[in-house]
């Protein structure tokens, strides 16, 4: 029996903050490696950049007009990890904040506060659901088809795309819901597949387990 694919997650605070990601990775057959130091990343086949609070807008050349709870140390650690995995051409999955960080790390920027954020922020501590349109040749299309209902719990989003990235899914208001690199194994989704998977699967929403399964296969390729 082959060993489980090892996926690195940077521990930026309490372990409980990563619990949903760890459960989803494990259920999909991967082995999460959670550490507040970066050295163990070298022995991992893939990187998961999870959600969380806003990144420092200075990192993408903007003044702070709407960012909250900035953790510059976390930003810098995850940027270093992304650089390492890109140079090693190892797969990366960015979720929500992780998708945004992926974009500005490659020279793009963010919309700090969406003009249509009422359609995207969580309501009464529960993610909203909305439909997305998926590009026909996107990695998501193979999993969900051209349309998928996804979670939404964010007030920021991808703005100008980073070098080598393309948008591959959009909300009804045009907000970018997923990105992919044209040559590197980098996937980013603005929604939360770990909140739509396994015991947390939601009726009517895309099954997040499919995305984790595809990421496992990508890392094991």
N, CA, C and O of each residue as an XYZ file, in Angstrom:
884
protein
N       0.854     -1.203      0.000
C       0.000      0.000      0.000
C       0.881      1.242      0.000
O       1.790      1.356      0.822
N       0.621      2.176     -0.917
C       1.449      3.372     -1.020
C       1.163      4.323      0.134
O       0.065      4.331      0.691
N       2.173      5.128      0.486
C       2.026      6.088      1.572
C       1.095      7.216      1.145
O       1.004      7.547     -0.037
N       0.404      7.803      2.124
C      -0.499      8.922      1.846
C       0.294     10.130      1.364
O       1.427     10.352      1.791
N      -0.302     10.896      0.484
C       0.311     12.134     -0.007
C       0.367     13.141      1.137
O      -0.645     13.395      1.790
N       1.540     13.714      1.381
C       1.729     14.653      2.493
C       1.500     16.088      2.007
O       2.068     16.518      1.003
N       0.660     16.810      2.740
C       0.288     18.178      2.383
C       0.651     19.108      3.533
O       0.293     18.849      4.682
N       1.357     20.185      3.227
C       1.805     21.105      4.270
C       0.788     22.216      4.503
O       0.250     22.795      3.559
N       0.536     22.503      5.791
C      -0.243     23.668      6.205
C       0.559     24.428      7.249
O       1.042     23.840      8.216
N       0.700     25.726      7.056
C       1.404     26.546      8.038
C       0.476     26.836      9.215
O      -0.632     27.342      9.038
N       0.944     26.508     10.411
C       0.172     26.788     11.616
C       0.463     28.222     12.063
O       1.557     28.528     12.538
N      -0.523     29.083     11.902
C      -0.339     30.508     12.208
C      -0.968     30.911     13.539
O      -0.839     32.058     13.968
N      -1.637     29.982     14.182
C      -2.294     30.269     15.463
C      -2.696     28.965     16.114
O      -1.972     27.973     16.033
N      -3.837     28.963     16.751
C      -4.328     27.753     17.409
C      -4.581     26.654     16.382
O      -5.030     26.926     15.269
N      -4.291     25.421     16.759
C      -4.491     24.274     15.864
C      -5.938     24.187     15.399
O      -6.206     23.757     14.277
N      -6.871     24.594     16.256
C      -8.298     24.502     15.934
C      -8.662     25.309     14.692
O      -9.649     24.999     14.024
N      -7.877     26.344     14.370
C      -8.163     27.163     13.195
C      -8.029     26.371     11.898
O      -8.615     26.736     10.879
N      -7.265     25.297     11.939
C      -7.029     24.483     10.745
C      -7.784     23.155     10.785
O      -7.608     22.316      9.902
N      -8.606     22.964     11.784
C      -9.246     21.666     12.005
C     -10.057     21.199     10.797
O      -9.954     20.039     10.398
N     -10.859     22.085     10.213
C     -11.695     21.673      9.080
C     -10.858     21.246      7.879
O     -11.213     20.307      7.167
N      -9.739     21.945      7.659
C      -8.856     21.600      6.544
C      -8.182     20.246      6.791
O      -8.085     19.414      5.889
N      -7.726     20.046      8.005
C      -7.074     18.783      8.362
C      -8.046     17.621      8.176
O      -7.674     16.584      7.626
N      -9.279     17.785      8.626
C     -10.280     16.719      8.489
C     -10.565     16.414      7.022
O     -10.666     15.249      6.638
N     -10.696     17.462      6.198
C     -11.013     17.254      4.787
C      -9.853     16.595      4.051
O     -10.072     15.692      3.243
N      -8.628     17.031      4.314
C      -7.464     16.416      3.677
C      -7.349     14.945      4.067
O      -7.105     14.084      3.223
N      -7.527     14.673      5.349
C      -7.421     13.295      5.841
C      -8.498     12.409      5.224
O      -8.217     11.290      4.795
N      -9.715     12.903      5.180
C     -10.822     12.128      4.620
C     -10.611     11.834      3.138
O     -11.100     10.830      2.620
N      -9.869     12.728      2.453
C      -9.591     12.532      1.030
C      -8.359     11.660      0.794
O      -7.942     11.470     -0.349
N      -7.779     11.133      1.864
C      -6.651     10.215      1.726
C      -5.286     10.847      1.784
O      -4.290     10.200      1.461
N      -5.216     12.108      2.193
C      -3.927     12.788      2.311
C      -3.477     12.860      3.765
O      -4.274     12.646      4.679
N      -2.207     13.158      3.973
C      -1.646     13.283      5.322
C      -1.262     14.739      5.568
O      -0.251     15.201      5.039
N      -2.044     15.469      6.357
C      -1.705     16.861      6.647
C      -0.468     16.961      7.527
O      -0.334     16.223      8.503
N       0.420     17.860      7.190
C       1.603     18.150      7.992
C       1.472     19.595      8.456
O       1.684     20.521      7.673
N       1.124     19.794      9.724
C       0.854     21.124     10.262
C       2.037     21.547     11.131
O       2.423     20.836     12.059
N       2.606     22.707     10.820
C       3.783     23.154     11.561
C       3.864     24.673     11.565
O       3.469     25.331     10.603
N       4.390     25.230     12.678
C       4.624     26.673     12.725
C       6.043     27.019     12.287
O       6.464     28.173     12.374
N       6.772     26.018     11.820
C       8.058     26.250     11.165
C       7.945     25.738      9.729
O       7.091     24.904      9.429
N       8.797     26.234      8.855
C       8.651     25.940      7.437
C       9.448     24.727      6.965
O       9.180     24.198      5.887
N      10.410     24.286      7.746
C      11.300     23.217      7.304
C      10.569     21.940      6.870
O      10.958     21.346      5.864
N       9.517     21.488      7.590
C       8.849     20.244      7.175
C       8.196     20.311      5.788
O       7.854     19.275      5.217
N       8.023     21.503      5.253
C       7.394     21.641      3.933
C       8.203     20.950      2.843
O       7.647     20.499      1.841
N       9.518     20.868      3.039
C      10.385     20.278      2.015
C      10.051     18.816      1.758
O      10.303     18.307      0.666
N       9.487     18.138      2.751
C       9.154     16.733      2.581
C       7.727     16.482      2.150
O       7.253     15.347      2.191
N       7.026     17.545      1.732
C       5.616     17.424      1.364
C       5.426     17.536     -0.148
O       6.176     18.223     -0.841
N       4.402     16.842     -0.633
C       4.115     16.822     -2.070
C       3.275     18.005     -2.512
O       3.255     18.343     -3.696
N       2.574     18.645     -1.565
C       1.701     19.755     -1.912
C       1.545     20.715     -0.757
O       1.926     20.420      0.375
N       0.976     21.876     -1.062
C       0.768     22.944     -0.082
C      -0.681     23.371     -0.124
O      -1.244     23.565     -1.202
N      -1.296     23.522      1.050
C      -2.618     24.110      1.139
C      -2.506     25.458      1.829
O      -1.993     25.549      2.944
N      -2.986     26.507      1.166
C      -3.038     27.852      1.735
C      -4.478     28.103      2.162
O      -5.342     28.300      1.307
N      -4.761     28.101      3.472
C      -6.143     28.158      3.945
C      -6.697     29.573      4.014
O      -6.009     30.553      3.726
N      -7.974     29.645      4.408
C      -8.624     30.931      4.585
C      -8.186     31.617      5.868
O      -7.315     31.126      6.587
N      -8.805     32.765      6.145
C      -8.453     33.534      7.327
C      -8.695     35.012      7.096
O      -9.408     35.405      6.172
N      -8.090     35.826      7.951
C      -8.281     37.268      7.851
C      -7.466     37.860      6.696
O      -6.752     37.146      5.991
N      -7.589     39.172      6.522
C      -7.018     39.863      5.368
C      -5.495     39.933      5.414
O      -4.887     39.946      6.484
N      -4.900     39.977      4.233
C      -3.458     40.178      4.093
C      -3.136     41.669      4.077
O      -4.014     42.509      3.880
N      -1.868     41.975      4.287
C      -1.404     43.365      4.286
C      -1.447     43.910      2.859
O      -0.751     43.379      1.994
N      -2.239     44.952      2.578
C      -2.328     45.474      1.211
C      -1.029     46.096      0.705
O      -0.861     46.288     -0.499
N      -0.110     46.413      1.619
C       1.199     46.925      1.177
C       1.915     45.901      0.317
O       2.757     46.259     -0.506
N       1.585     44.626      0.500
C       2.224     43.562     -0.267
C       1.782     43.561     -1.725
O       2.445     42.962     -2.572
N       0.670     44.227     -2.025
C       0.279     44.358     -3.429
C       0.135     45.823     -3.846
O      -0.619     46.159     -4.759
N       0.889     46.690     -3.144
C       1.042     48.072     -3.572
C      -0.126     48.987     -3.304
O      -0.300     49.978     -4.013
N      -0.942     48.685     -2.292
C      -2.081     49.544     -1.970
C      -2.019     50.017     -0.525
O      -1.432     49.358      0.334
N      -2.632     51.169     -0.270
C      -2.837     51.610      1.098
C      -4.014     50.830      1.692
O      -4.881     50.342      0.968
N      -4.025     50.726      3.005
C      -5.092     49.996      3.679
C      -6.351     50.854      3.765
O      -6.375     51.877      4.448
N      -7.393     50.422      3.063
C      -8.660     51.133      3.131
C      -9.775     50.262      3.735
O     -10.818     50.780      4.135
N      -9.554     48.952      3.800
C     -10.630     48.093      4.303
C     -10.139     46.786      4.917
O     -10.961     45.946      5.283
N      -8.825     46.583      5.041
C      -8.292     45.312      5.544
C      -8.327     45.265      7.063
O      -8.092     46.267      7.739
N      -8.626     44.076      7.588
C      -8.781     43.902      9.030
C      -7.944     42.725      9.528
O      -7.694     41.761      8.804
N      -7.518     42.837     10.799
C      -6.838     41.721     11.478
C      -5.636     41.209     10.684
O      -5.473     40.001     10.507
N      -4.807     42.116     10.212
C      -3.643     41.757      9.399
C      -2.596     41.048     10.254
O      -2.304     41.462     11.376
N      -2.040     39.974      9.701
C      -0.958     39.227     10.335
C       0.194     39.181      9.330
O       0.280     38.263      8.515
N       1.072     40.174      9.396
C       2.134     40.289      8.397
C       3.102     39.107      8.454
O       3.633     38.687      7.426
N       3.328     38.576      9.651
C       4.221     37.417      9.761
C       3.643     36.225      9.018
O       4.363     35.522      8.309
N       2.350     35.994      9.176
C       1.718     34.898      8.438
C       1.812     35.141      6.930
O       2.123     34.225      6.169
N       1.546     36.360      6.507
C       1.666     36.692      5.083
C       3.035     36.295      4.548
O       3.143     35.637      3.513
N       4.070     36.700      5.259
C       5.435     36.477      4.774
C       5.797     34.994      4.782
O       6.483     34.515      3.879
N       5.336     34.266      5.804
C       5.616     32.825      5.856
C       4.928     32.110      4.695
O       5.540     31.266      4.040
N       3.672     32.437      4.435
C       2.952     31.760      3.360
C       3.454     32.173      1.990
O       3.432     31.367      1.060
N       3.904     33.410      1.844
C       4.525     33.825      0.582
C       5.810     33.044      0.335
O       6.087     32.637     -0.793
N       6.594     32.835      1.392
C       7.824     32.051      1.253
C       7.506     30.607      0.868
O       8.189     30.018      0.030
N       6.480     30.049      1.473
C       6.072     28.683      1.141
C       5.621     28.588     -0.316
O       6.005     27.665     -1.034
N       4.809     29.543     -0.741
C       4.329     29.527     -2.120
C       5.496     29.631     -3.093
O       5.516     28.939     -4.111
N       6.456     30.477     -2.795
C       7.639     30.617     -3.651
C       8.388     29.289     -3.743
O       8.810     28.885     -4.826
N       8.551     28.614     -2.610
C       9.255     27.334     -2.610
C       8.528     26.300     -3.463
O       9.148     25.618     -4.279
N       7.212     26.183     -3.275
C       6.458     25.172     -4.011
C       6.381     25.507     -5.499
O       6.370     24.605     -6.336
N       6.327     26.778     -5.829
C       6.348     27.164     -7.250
C       7.688     26.791     -7.889
O       7.730     26.237     -8.988
N       8.776     27.102     -7.192
C      10.101     26.777     -7.734
C      10.278     25.268     -7.881
O      10.940     24.803     -8.809
N       9.684     24.508     -6.964
C       9.764     23.047     -7.019
C       8.713     22.456     -7.952
O       8.689     21.246     -8.178
N       7.850     23.303     -8.489
C       6.748     22.885     -9.365
C       5.866     21.835     -8.687
O       5.423     20.873     -9.314
N       5.626     22.042     -7.398
C       4.740     21.176     -6.631
C       3.363     21.831     -6.514
O       3.275     23.058     -6.476
N       2.292     21.045     -6.456
C       0.939     21.599     -6.441
C       0.620     22.434     -5.192
O       1.100     22.168     -4.089
N      -0.205     23.446     -5.421
C      -0.693     24.319     -4.352
C      -2.193     24.516     -4.546
O      -2.659     24.770     -5.657
N      -2.944     24.394     -3.448
C      -4.362     24.708     -3.438
C      -4.582     25.885     -2.492
O      -4.315     25.778     -1.295
N      -5.064     26.998     -3.016
C      -5.375     28.169     -2.204
C      -6.877     28.277     -2.002
O      -7.645     28.193     -2.961
N      -7.294     28.463     -0.760
C      -8.710     28.558     -0.421
C      -8.995     29.921      0.188
O      -8.374     30.302      1.180
N      -9.929     30.654     -0.399
C     -10.361     31.967      0.065
C      -9.163     32.917      0.205
O      -8.650     33.391     -0.809
N      -8.708     33.206      1.413
C      -7.533     34.050      1.602
C      -6.336     33.486      0.850
O      -5.543     34.241      0.286
N      -6.201     32.153      0.837
C      -5.084     31.523      0.147
C      -5.113     31.767     -1.341
O      -4.061     31.927     -1.961
N      -6.300     31.800     -1.932
C      -6.458     32.112     -3.346
C      -6.027     33.551     -3.610
O      -5.348     33.833     -4.597
N      -6.427     34.453     -2.725
C      -6.061     35.861     -2.869
C      -4.555     36.061     -2.748
O      -3.955     36.804     -3.525
N      -3.937     35.383     -1.752
C      -2.488     35.497     -1.567
C      -1.749     34.982     -2.791
O      -0.759     35.576     -3.219
N      -2.223     33.887     -3.352
C      -1.625     33.334     -4.561
C      -1.625     34.376     -5.682
O      -0.652     34.509     -6.424
N      -2.726     35.106     -5.789
C      -2.839     36.086     -6.866
C      -1.856     37.237     -6.698
O      -1.162     37.591     -7.651
N      -1.776     37.837     -5.494
C      -0.869     38.984     -5.378
C       0.587     38.548     -5.275
O       1.485     39.336     -5.572
N       0.837     37.315     -4.862
C       2.221     36.814     -4.852
C       2.806     36.784     -6.259
O       4.017     36.910     -6.439
N       1.937     36.615     -7.257
C       2.384     36.547     -8.644
C       2.181     37.871     -9.372
O       2.156     37.913    -10.602
N       2.037     38.952     -8.609
C       2.016     40.287     -9.203
C       0.651     40.900     -9.397
O       0.545     42.010     -9.918
N      -0.408     40.198     -8.987
C      -1.741     40.766     -9.090
C      -2.086     41.597     -7.868
O      -1.223     41.889     -7.041
N      -3.351     41.975     -7.759
C      -3.781     42.700     -6.571
C      -5.174     42.242     -6.169
O      -5.749     41.343     -6.784
N      -5.710     42.872     -5.125
C      -7.013     42.478     -4.591
C      -7.976     43.659     -4.584
O      -7.564     44.818     -4.546
N      -9.257     43.341     -4.621
C     -10.312     44.304     -4.312
C     -10.484     44.242     -2.803
O     -10.934     43.227     -2.271
N     -10.130     45.316     -2.111
C     -10.111     45.266     -0.646
C     -11.490     45.163     -0.011
O     -11.628     44.585      1.067
N     -12.508     45.710     -0.657
C     -13.856     45.649     -0.111
C     -14.836     45.647     -1.280
O     -15.021     46.661     -1.953
N     -15.460     44.493     -1.511
C     -16.325     44.340     -2.669
C     -17.528     45.281     -2.612
O     -18.166     45.393     -1.566
N     -17.849     45.959     -3.718
C     -19.052     46.793     -3.738
C     -20.334     45.972     -3.618
O     -21.389     46.501     -3.267
N     -20.234     44.679     -3.911
C     -21.388     43.782     -3.794
C     -21.181     42.776     -2.663
O     -21.651     41.642     -2.749
N     -20.487     43.181     -1.614
C     -20.105     42.239     -0.566
C     -21.309     41.635      0.157
O     -21.194     40.569      0.762
N     -22.470     42.312      0.099
C     -23.651     41.740      0.758
C     -24.043     40.395      0.156
O     -24.761     39.617      0.785
N     -23.570     40.116     -1.068
C     -23.851     38.825     -1.699
C     -22.784     37.776     -1.386
O     -22.898     36.624     -1.806
N     -21.746     38.177     -0.647
C     -20.607     37.282     -0.438
C     -20.260     37.027      1.029
O     -19.717     35.971      1.351
N     -20.560     37.961      1.913
C     -20.203     37.769      3.318
C     -21.147     36.760      3.966
O     -22.266     36.541      3.501
N     -20.660     36.143      5.067
C     -21.501     35.176      5.756
C     -22.643     35.887      6.488
O     -22.505     37.030      6.925
N     -23.748     35.199      6.608
C     -24.934     35.736      7.260
C     -25.240     34.920      8.506
O     -25.390     33.699      8.442
N     -25.333     35.611      9.649
C     -25.630     34.938     10.917
C     -24.691     33.760     11.144
O     -25.113     32.669     11.528
N     -23.394     34.011     10.893
C     -22.331     33.019     11.108
C     -22.476     31.782     10.229
O     -21.981     30.712     10.584
N     -23.144     31.914      9.096
C     -23.257     30.808      8.159
C     -22.979     31.311      6.762
O     -23.494     32.349      6.346
N     -22.143     30.552      6.026
C     -21.813     30.949      4.664
C     -23.066     31.084      3.809
O     -24.002     30.292      3.914
N     -23.057     32.110      2.958
C     -24.065     32.169      1.909
C     -23.726     31.120      0.847
O     -22.595     30.641      0.768
N     -24.715     30.780      0.044
C     -24.496     29.942     -1.123
C     -24.886     30.728     -2.364
O     -25.887     31.444     -2.366
N     -24.090     30.592     -3.419
C     -24.464     31.193     -4.688
C     -23.903     30.354     -5.828
O     -22.991     29.552     -5.629
N     -24.443     30.541     -6.999
C     -24.003     29.797     -8.168
C     -22.755     30.436     -8.759
O     -22.567     31.647     -8.652
N     -21.915     29.641     -9.371
C     -20.773     30.138    -10.124
C     -20.829     29.589    -11.538
O     -21.344     28.500    -11.791
N     -20.279     30.381    -12.453
C     -20.105     29.927    -13.827
C     -18.657     29.498    -14.008
O     -17.743     30.242    -13.653
N     -18.440     28.320    -14.549
C     -17.102     27.733    -14.658
C     -16.660     27.685    -16.117
O     -17.433     27.300    -16.994
N     -15.408     28.079    -16.374
C     -14.859     27.994    -17.728
C     -14.850     26.542    -18.184
O     -14.554     25.652    -17.387
N     -15.169     26.281    -19.458
C     -15.319     24.896    -19.921
C     -14.056     24.059    -19.843
O     -14.135     22.833    -19.761
N     -12.875     24.705    -19.867
C     -11.626     23.958    -19.827
C     -10.948     24.031    -18.460
O      -9.774     23.683    -18.334
N     -11.670     24.478    -17.444
C     -11.094     24.648    -16.112
C     -11.056     23.327    -15.350
O     -11.811     22.402    -15.652
N     -10.167     23.249    -14.360
C     -10.087     22.045    -13.526
C     -11.412     21.786    -12.814
O     -11.752     20.633    -12.548
N     -12.166     22.843    -12.501
C     -13.448     22.676    -11.826
C     -14.510     22.086    -12.741
O     -15.408     21.382    -12.278
N     -14.415     22.365    -14.035
C     -15.429     21.873    -14.977
C     -15.437     20.350    -15.020
O     -16.494     19.735    -15.162
N     -14.262     19.742    -14.899
C     -14.183     18.275    -14.909
C     -14.845     17.674    -13.673
O     -15.253     16.513    -13.682
N     -14.948     18.472    -12.608
C     -15.526     17.973    -11.358
C     -17.009     18.293    -11.224
O     -17.787     17.481    -10.722
N     -17.398     19.499    -11.683
C     -18.745     19.987    -11.402
C     -19.548     20.406    -12.638
O     -20.734     20.713    -12.524
N     -18.921     20.422    -13.804
C     -19.609     20.938    -14.965
C     -19.471     22.451    -15.064
O     -18.597     23.044    -14.432
N     -20.335     23.071    -15.859
C     -20.219     24.503    -16.131
C     -20.811     25.379    -15.027
O     -20.550     26.582    -15.001
N     -21.593     24.813    -14.126
C     -22.177     25.614    -13.049
C     -22.083     24.840    -11.735
O     -22.299     23.629    -11.685
N     -21.754     25.578    -10.677
C     -21.638     24.948     -9.366
C     -22.087     25.921     -8.293
O     -21.769     27.109     -8.360
N     -22.815     25.436     -7.314
C     -23.233     26.238     -6.168
C     -22.167     26.108     -5.086
O     -21.796     24.999     -4.701
N     -21.673     27.255     -4.594
C     -20.553     27.242     -3.654
C     -20.830     28.143     -2.455
O     -21.747     28.964     -2.470
N     -20.019     27.970     -1.423
C     -20.081     28.815     -0.240
C     -19.522     30.199     -0.540
O     -18.779     30.389     -1.503
N     -19.889     31.157      0.296
C     -19.346     32.496      0.142
C     -19.261     33.154      1.507
O     -20.273     33.301      2.194
N     -18.063     33.551      1.903
C     -17.860     34.175      3.211
C     -16.631     35.081      3.146
O     -15.644     34.859      3.847
N     -16.708     36.114      2.286
C     -15.543     36.980      2.083
C     -15.991     38.373      1.672
O     -17.037     38.538      1.043
N     -15.189     39.381      2.033
C     -15.500     40.747      1.599
C     -14.451     41.256      0.612
O     -14.573     42.365      0.091
N     -13.416     40.444      0.354
C     -12.377     40.791     -0.602
C     -12.366     39.772     -1.733
O     -12.994     38.717     -1.644
N     -11.635     40.108     -2.806
C     -11.575     39.178     -3.930
C     -10.380     39.520     -4.820
O      -9.761     40.575     -4.685
N     -10.076     38.602     -5.727
C      -9.030     38.810     -6.725
C      -9.367     40.027     -7.582
O     -10.498     40.178     -8.045
N      -8.375     40.892     -7.788
C      -8.526     42.042     -8.671
C      -7.785     41.794     -9.973
O      -8.157     40.919    -10.755
N      -6.713     42.588    -10.204
C      -5.868     42.351    -11.378
C      -5.181     41.001    -11.219
O      -4.612     40.714    -10.166
N      -5.230     40.184    -12.240
C      -4.666     38.839    -12.154
C      -3.151     38.850    -12.142
O      -2.520     39.662    -12.818
N      -2.567     37.937    -11.364
C      -1.128     37.772    -11.322
C      -0.607     37.150    -12.612
O      -1.370     36.599    -13.406
N       0.696     37.247    -12.805
C       1.345     36.737    -14.007
C       1.159     35.227    -14.113
O       1.464     34.489    -13.176
N       0.660     34.775    -15.253
C       0.472     33.353    -15.486
C      -0.843     32.801    -14.988
O      -1.155     31.634    -15.224
N      -1.622     33.624    -14.300
C      -2.904     33.162    -13.765
C      -4.048     33.547    -14.696
O      -3.994     34.561    -15.391
N      -5.078     32.717    -14.692
C      -6.307     33.045    -15.408
C      -7.504     32.767    -14.515
O      -7.493     31.834    -13.712
N      -8.520     33.576    -14.663
C      -9.762     33.343    -13.941
C     -10.509     32.200    -14.614
O     -10.587     32.148    -15.841
N     -11.061     31.282    -13.821
C     -11.745     30.116    -14.392
C     -13.145     29.900    -13.815
O     -13.819     28.935    -14.176
N     -13.587     30.785    -12.924
C     -14.958     30.713    -12.417
C     -15.348     32.077    -11.875
O     -14.511     32.822    -11.365
N     -16.647     32.398    -11.994
C     -17.145     33.722    -11.625
C     -18.499     33.620    -10.937
O     -19.314     32.759    -11.267
N     -18.728     34.513     -9.972
C     -20.037     34.660     -9.348
C     -20.946     35.440    -10.301
O     -20.462     36.030    -11.267
N     -22.250     35.449    -10.042
C     -23.161     36.183    -10.919
C     -22.834     37.671    -11.061
O     -23.158     38.277    -12.082
N     -22.189     38.271    -10.038
C     -21.841     39.690    -10.116
C     -20.459     39.923    -10.728
O     -19.966     41.052    -10.730
N     -19.836     38.872    -11.243
C     -18.544     39.005    -11.905
C     -17.338     38.787    -11.020
O     -16.211     38.778    -11.516
N     -17.539     38.609     -9.716
C     -16.417     38.355     -8.803
C     -15.742     37.036     -9.177
O     -16.409     36.026     -9.405
N     -14.405     37.060     -9.237
C     -13.646     35.854     -9.573
C     -13.769     34.841     -8.443
O     -13.490     35.159     -7.287
N     -14.185     33.627     -8.773
C     -14.396     32.576     -7.787
C     -13.343     31.474     -7.847
O     -13.272     30.644     -6.941
N     -12.525     31.451     -8.900
C     -11.447     30.466     -8.984
C     -10.411     30.946     -9.993
O     -10.733     31.625    -10.968
N      -9.160     30.577     -9.734
C      -8.055     30.899    -10.626
C      -7.187     29.654    -10.816
O      -7.225     28.726    -10.008
N      -6.416     29.652    -11.884
C      -5.477     28.563    -12.138
C      -4.301     29.121    -12.915
O      -4.444     30.075    -13.679
N      -3.133     28.518    -12.715
C      -1.940     28.935    -13.450
C      -1.886     28.205    -14.778
O      -2.311     27.055    -14.888
N      -1.361     28.886    -15.783
C      -1.360     28.299    -17.132
C      -0.317     27.194    -17.288
O      -0.442     26.362    -18.187
N       0.708     27.165    -16.434
C       1.736     26.132    -16.587
C       2.144     25.457    -15.282
O       2.672     24.346    -15.312
N       1.916     26.091    -14.148
C       2.247     25.498    -12.850
C       1.004     24.867    -12.231
O      -0.111     25.289    -12.537
N       1.171     23.856    -11.361
C       0.019     23.193    -10.726
C      -0.528     24.004     -9.551
O      -0.475     23.568     -8.401
N      -1.055     25.190     -9.863
C      -1.593     26.087     -8.854
C      -3.090     26.263     -9.081
O      -3.512     26.697    -10.152
N      -3.889     25.929     -8.075
C      -5.333     26.109     -8.120
C      -5.745     27.009     -6.958
O      -5.246     26.862     -5.843
N      -6.650     27.932     -7.222
C      -7.195     28.769     -6.162
C      -8.703     28.870     -6.276
O      -9.234     29.074     -7.368
N      -9.396     28.728     -5.156
C     -10.847     28.905     -5.132
C     -11.206     29.910     -4.039
O     -10.652     29.876     -2.940
N     -12.129     30.792     -4.353
C     -12.551     31.797     -3.390
C     -13.503     31.206     -2.343
O     -13.678     31.768     -1.262
N     -14.106     30.081     -2.675
C     -15.068     29.441     -1.770
C     -14.374     28.432     -0.860
O     -13.153     28.282     -0.902
N     -15.163     27.743     -0.040
C     -14.601     26.872      1.001
C     -15.006     25.412      0.781
O     -16.028     24.979      1.314
N     -14.237     24.647      0.013
C     -14.589     23.245     -0.207
C     -14.580     22.423      1.074
O     -15.304     21.432      1.170
N     -13.774     22.813      2.062
C     -13.737     22.044      3.320
C     -15.043     22.192      4.101
O     -15.317     21.388      4.992
N     -15.849     23.200      3.786
C     -17.152     23.379      4.420
C     -18.267     22.768      3.573
O     -19.445     22.880      3.913
N     -17.889     22.121      2.471
C     -18.859     21.489      1.585
C     -18.472     20.022      1.341
O     -18.800     19.452      0.300
N     -17.781     19.429      2.298
C     -17.230     18.090      2.070
C     -17.517     17.151      3.238
O     -17.613     17.565      4.393
N     -17.650     15.875      2.891
C     -17.749     14.811      3.878
C     -18.893     15.107      4.862
O     -20.018     15.333      4.415
N     -18.652     15.115      6.174
C     -19.758     15.315      7.113
C     -20.291     16.745      7.099
O     -21.356     17.015      7.655
N     -19.558     17.663      6.466
C     -20.009     19.057      6.372
C     -20.656     19.369      5.018
O     -20.944     20.530      4.728
N     -20.882     18.363      4.202
C     -21.514     18.569      2.897
C     -22.857     19.267      3.078
O     -23.588     19.000      4.032
N     -23.171     20.176      2.138
C     -24.403     20.951      2.234
C     -25.332     20.626      1.071
O     -24.905     20.557     -0.082
N     -26.581     20.432      1.384
C     -27.578     20.100      0.371
C     -27.633     21.191     -0.696
O     -27.773     22.372     -0.379
N     -27.525     20.795     -1.940
C     -27.618     21.735     -3.045
C     -26.299     22.363     -3.442
O     -26.224     23.027     -4.477
N     -25.261     22.174     -2.653
C     -23.952     22.761     -2.946
C     -23.026     21.735     -3.586
O     -23.194     20.530     -3.400
N     -22.051     22.223     -4.339
C     -21.048     21.347     -4.936
C     -20.336     20.552     -3.842
O     -20.086     21.073     -2.755
N     -20.016     19.319     -4.125
C     -19.350     18.450     -3.151
C     -17.855     18.782     -3.104
O     -17.106     18.465     -4.028
N     -17.439     19.424     -2.014
C     -16.042     19.807     -1.878
C     -15.090     18.635     -1.864
O     -13.906     18.798     -2.160
N     -15.589     17.437     -1.520
C     -14.738     16.252     -1.504
C     -14.141     15.972     -2.876
O     -13.034     15.443     -2.977
N     -14.868     16.324     -3.933
C     -14.351     16.099     -5.284
C     -13.101     16.928     -5.541
O     -12.159     16.457     -6.177
N     -13.092     18.162     -5.047
C     -11.918     19.022     -5.241
C     -10.725     18.487     -4.457
O      -9.606     18.473     -4.969
N     -10.953     18.049     -3.222
C      -9.846     17.497     -2.437
C      -9.322     16.210     -3.076
O      -8.118     15.952     -3.055
N     -10.214     15.410     -3.638
C      -9.776     14.205     -4.331
C      -8.932     14.535     -5.543
O      -7.926     13.873     -5.798
N      -9.329     15.555     -6.296
C      -8.570     15.960     -7.471
C      -7.217     16.533     -7.074
O      -6.224     16.311     -7.766
N      -7.169     17.270     -5.961
C      -5.900     17.822     -5.479
C      -4.973     16.689     -5.045
O      -3.771     16.735     -5.305
N      -5.522     15.682     -4.390
C      -4.719     14.514     -3.993
C      -4.101     13.858     -5.220
O      -2.919     13.515     -5.221
N      -4.909     13.686     -6.267
C      -4.404     13.069     -7.500
C      -3.338     13.941     -8.137
O      -2.345     13.430     -8.656
N      -3.536     15.267     -8.102
C      -2.550     16.195     -8.672
C      -1.212     16.079     -7.939
O      -0.149     16.083     -8.559
N      -1.283     15.974     -6.613
C      -0.058     15.897     -5.808
C       0.640     14.550     -5.967
O       1.855     14.447     -5.799
N      -0.127     13.534     -6.289
C       0.438     12.220     -6.435
C       0.889     11.891     -7.843
O       1.450     10.824     -8.092
N       0.639     12.823     -8.774
C       0.959     12.584    -10.187
C       2.460     12.493    -10.407
O       2.908     12.295    -11.536
